[in-house]
Structures are given as C-alpha cells and as structure tokens.
Amino acid sequence: MDQEAANQYAGGQEGRLELALALERASAGDSNAFAELVREHQGMVFSIAYHYLQDRSLAEDLAQEVFLELYQNLGRIQSTAHLTFWLRRVTANRCIDQGRKKLRRRELALEESPEPAADDPPSDPLLLQRFRQSLAVLPERQRMVVILRFQEGLGPAEIAEALEMPVNTVKSTLHRSLEELRKGLTRKLREVRYAFF
C-alpha cells in the first residue's frame, strides 16, 4: 500500500471512529454529538426525500421528522452502520407514506424555484422533465427502489434491507420499473415529435 492510500485508509478509519464516538455520546444525551450525527447524514436523508418527493420544502420537513425520530430512538441504534441503515429505512418509509398522502403535486411559485446551476453539464430539459413525470407516476415502492438504486447508488441487497423486501423482489421491481419508465418516455417523446413535425 502506497503512502497516499495508507493516509486515506487511516483518515477513513479515524472518521468512522469519531462517528462511533459521537453516536455513543449522543446516546448518553450529548446534544453536540447528536448535531454531529445530523451533519454527517443530513445530505443522504435530504437527497432521498428530495428525489422521491420532488419538493424541497417537503423534503426538508421530512428530514427534520426523520432526525426527530432518530433522537427519540437513539438508544436502539447499535452502531454507525446500523445508524445509516436505520436512517435509509425510515426515510424511505416516510417518503412512501408522504407520497400516498399527496394527492396532487404542489405547484412551485416562480420565486421558490431553484436557480439553474451554471456548472452542471448541459442536459436535455425536455427529456429530464419527461423522466421526472414518468418517475412520479410509478407506484410508491417502485419509485423508491429506482431512487435508492440510481440516485443513492445502493445495490439490490442494500435496498432489500432498507425496504424490508426480498432481494429478488427488489431486482424484479427494478426491472419492471425501468421497463415502465422506458415505455413511458418513448411514448411521451413520440407525442412531442408528432406535435412538432
């Protein structure tokens, strides 16, 4: 192992140890340690919620609820790996519940819409909009499987664990979801092409 790899490994080990100590202190009532746990995991929780709900305000509220629930259940968290697993599972379940409650999508006021980022690679806004629309009509569990797989980069086994589903069910759900998305996008793109030509 070269020196740079050894330093990265040592830094990773040190970070995991600090997180484990923060978990231990937070379980004992240390609010600063709990804030450290929130800082470490808030990006993951918000990302799952935002990509599922497509609403920044709802995602922020949901993330707060998840961390409040974490605070109330800290004594049951056994390790940092269990903490990450627990946060993913609770976030996914709360997103699915929120998606079921939400009868129609909230329209975004112009002043609430995010500014376009200049450093993002150029993309096809029409295709992205069609993809988001197609993703939004998938059933809740299917949508969450797609988001956890492609947005969060989880493998089928990790998704199965987070959603409490058999691995083969995750794989078949993912396959079925991608097929539905493909068909939906193809149909919508044909409609657009015929509208313009």
C-alpha positions as CSV (number, residue, x, y, z in Angstrom):
1,M,0.0,0.0,0.0
2,D,1.5,3.4,-1.0
3,Q,1.6,6.3,1.4
4,E,-1.4,8.2,-0.1
5,A,-3.6,5.1,0.1
6,A,-2.4,4.4,3.7
7,N,-3.3,8.0,4.6
8,Q,-6.8,7.8,3.0
9,Y,-7.4,4.5,4.8
10,A,-6.2,5.9,8.2
11,G,-8.4,9.0,7.6
12,G,-11.4,6.8,6.8
13,Q,-10.8,4.7,9.9
14,E,-10.4,7.9,12.0
15,G,-13.7,9.3,10.6
16,R,-15.6,6.1,11.4
17,L,-14.1,6.1,14.9
18,E,-15.2,9.7,15.5
19,L,-18.7,8.9,14.2
20,A,-18.9,5.9,16.6
21,L,-17.8,8.1,19.5
22,A,-20.4,10.7,18.5
23,L,-23.1,8.1,18.4
24,E,-22.1,6.9,21.9
25,R,-22.1,10.4,23.3
26,A,-25.4,11.3,21.6
27,S,-27.0,8.2,23.1
28,A,-25.8,9.5,26.5
29,G,-27.5,12.8,25.9
30,D,-24.8,15.0,24.3
31,S,-26.6,17.4,22.0
32,N,-23.4,18.5,20.2
33,A,-22.7,14.8,19.4
34,F,-26.2,14.5,18.0
35,A,-25.7,17.6,15.9
36,E,-22.6,15.9,14.5
37,L,-24.6,12.8,13.6
38,V,-27.2,15.0,11.8
39,R,-24.5,16.9,9.9
40,E,-22.9,13.7,8.8
41,H,-26.2,12.2,7.5
42,Q,-28.4,15.1,6.5
43,G,-27.3,15.1,2.9
44,M,-28.2,11.4,2.4
45,V,-31.6,11.8,4.1
46,F,-32.5,15.0,2.2
47,S,-31.3,13.5,-1.1
48,I,-33.6,10.5,-0.8
49,A,-36.5,12.7,0.3
50,Y,-36.0,15.3,-2.4
51,H,-35.6,12.9,-5.3
52,Y,-38.7,11.0,-4.2
53,L,-41.0,13.9,-3.4
54,Q,-39.5,16.5,-5.9
55,D,-40.3,19.2,-3.4
56,R,-37.6,21.0,-1.5
57,S,-39.9,22.2,1.3
58,L,-41.5,18.8,1.9
59,A,-38.1,17.1,1.7
60,E,-36.7,19.5,4.4
61,D,-39.7,18.8,6.6
62,L,-39.5,15.1,6.2
63,A,-35.7,15.2,7.0
64,Q,-36.5,17.1,10.2
65,E,-39.1,14.5,11.2
66,V,-36.6,11.6,10.5
67,F,-34.0,13.2,12.7
68,L,-36.5,13.9,15.4
69,E,-37.5,10.2,15.3
70,L,-33.8,9.3,15.4
71,Y,-33.4,11.5,18.5
72,Q,-36.2,9.6,20.1
73,N,-34.8,6.2,19.2
74,L,-31.0,6.8,19.8
75,G,-30.8,4.1,22.5
76,R,-31.8,1.5,19.9
77,I,-29.1,2.3,17.4
78,Q,-26.3,-0.3,17.8
79,S,-23.5,1.0,15.5
80,T,-22.7,3.6,12.8
81,A,-23.7,1.0,10.1
82,H,-27.0,0.4,11.9
83,L,-27.5,4.2,12.1
84,T,-27.1,4.6,8.3
85,F,-29.4,1.6,7.6
86,W,-32.0,2.9,10.1
87,L,-32.0,6.4,8.5
88,R,-32.3,5.0,5.0
89,R,-35.2,2.7,6.0
90,V,-37.1,5.4,8.0
91,T,-36.6,8.0,5.3
92,A,-37.8,5.6,2.5
93,N,-40.9,4.6,4.5
94,R,-41.8,8.2,5.4
95,C,-41.4,9.2,1.7
96,I,-43.7,6.4,0.6
97,D,-46.2,7.5,3.3
98,Q,-45.9,11.1,2.2
99,G,-46.3,10.1,-1.5
100,R,-49.5,8.3,-0.6
101,K,-50.9,11.3,1.2
102,K,-50.0,13.7,-1.6
103,L,-53.0,13.6,-4.0
104,R,-51.5,16.1,-6.4
105,R,-48.2,17.8,-6.8
106,R,-47.9,21.2,-5.3
107,E,-47.2,23.9,-8.0
108,L,-43.9,25.7,-7.4
109,A,-44.1,29.5,-7.3
110,L,-41.5,31.2,-9.5
111,E,-39.7,32.7,-6.5
112,E,-39.4,29.2,-4.9
113,S,-37.9,27.6,-8.0
114,P,-34.1,26.9,-7.7
115,E,-31.7,29.0,-9.8
116,P,-30.2,27.0,-12.7
117,A,-26.7,25.9,-11.9
118,A,-24.2,27.1,-14.4
119,D,-21.6,24.4,-13.8
120,D,-24.0,21.5,-14.5
121,P,-23.3,19.6,-17.7
122,P,-25.7,20.5,-20.5
123,S,-28.7,18.2,-20.4
124,D,-32.0,18.0,-22.3
125,P,-34.5,19.8,-20.1
126,L,-37.5,18.3,-22.0
127,L,-36.1,14.8,-21.5
128,L,-35.4,15.4,-17.8
129,Q,-38.9,16.8,-17.3
130,R,-40.5,13.8,-19.1
131,F,-38.3,11.5,-17.0
132,R,-39.4,13.2,-13.7
133,Q,-43.1,13.0,-14.8
134,S,-42.7,9.3,-15.7
135,L,-41.0,8.6,-12.4
136,A,-43.7,10.5,-10.4
137,V,-46.5,8.2,-11.7
138,L,-44.7,4.9,-10.7
139,P,-46.2,3.3,-7.6
140,E,-44.6,4.4,-4.3
141,R,-42.4,1.3,-3.7
142,Q,-41.2,1.1,-7.3
143,R,-40.3,4.8,-7.3
144,M,-38.3,4.4,-4.1
145,V,-36.4,1.4,-5.4
146,V,-35.4,3.4,-8.5
147,I,-34.3,6.4,-6.4
148,L,-32.3,4.2,-3.9
149,R,-30.6,2.4,-6.8
150,F,-29.7,5.2,-9.2
151,Q,-29.7,8.3,-7.0
152,E,-28.2,6.9,-3.8
153,G,-26.2,4.2,-5.5
154,L,-27.4,1.3,-3.3
155,G,-27.1,-2.3,-4.5
156,P,-30.1,-4.6,-4.6
157,A,-29.1,-6.2,-1.2
158,E,-28.9,-2.8,0.5
159,I,-32.3,-1.7,-1.0
160,A,-33.8,-5.0,0.1
161,E,-32.6,-4.4,3.7
162,A,-33.7,-0.8,3.8
163,L,-37.2,-1.5,2.4
164,E,-37.5,-4.9,4.1
165,M,-38.1,-6.8,0.9
166,P,-36.5,-9.9,-0.6
167,V,-33.6,-9.2,-2.9
168,N,-35.3,-11.0,-5.8
169,T,-38.3,-8.8,-5.3
170,V,-36.1,-5.7,-5.4
171,K,-34.5,-6.9,-8.7
172,S,-37.8,-7.7,-10.3
173,T,-39.3,-4.4,-9.1
174,L,-36.3,-2.5,-10.5
175,H,-36.6,-4.4,-13.8
176,R,-40.3,-3.7,-14.1
177,S,-39.9,0.0,-13.1
178,L,-37.2,0.6,-15.7
179,E,-39.3,-1.1,-18.3
180,E,-42.3,1.2,-17.4
181,L,-40.1,4.2,-17.4
182,R,-38.6,3.3,-20.8
183,K,-42.1,2.8,-22.3
184,G,-43.4,6.0,-20.8
185,L,-40.5,8.1,-22.0
186,T,-40.7,6.5,-25.5
187,R,-44.4,7.2,-25.7
188,K,-44.0,10.8,-24.4
189,L,-41.2,11.5,-26.8
190,R,-43.2,10.2,-29.7
191,E,-46.1,12.6,-28.7
192,V,-43.7,15.5,-28.7
193,R,-42.1,14.6,-32.0
194,Y,-45.6,14.3,-33.7
195,A,-46.6,17.6,-32.1
196,F,-43.7,19.5,-33.7
197,F,-43.4,17.7,-37.1
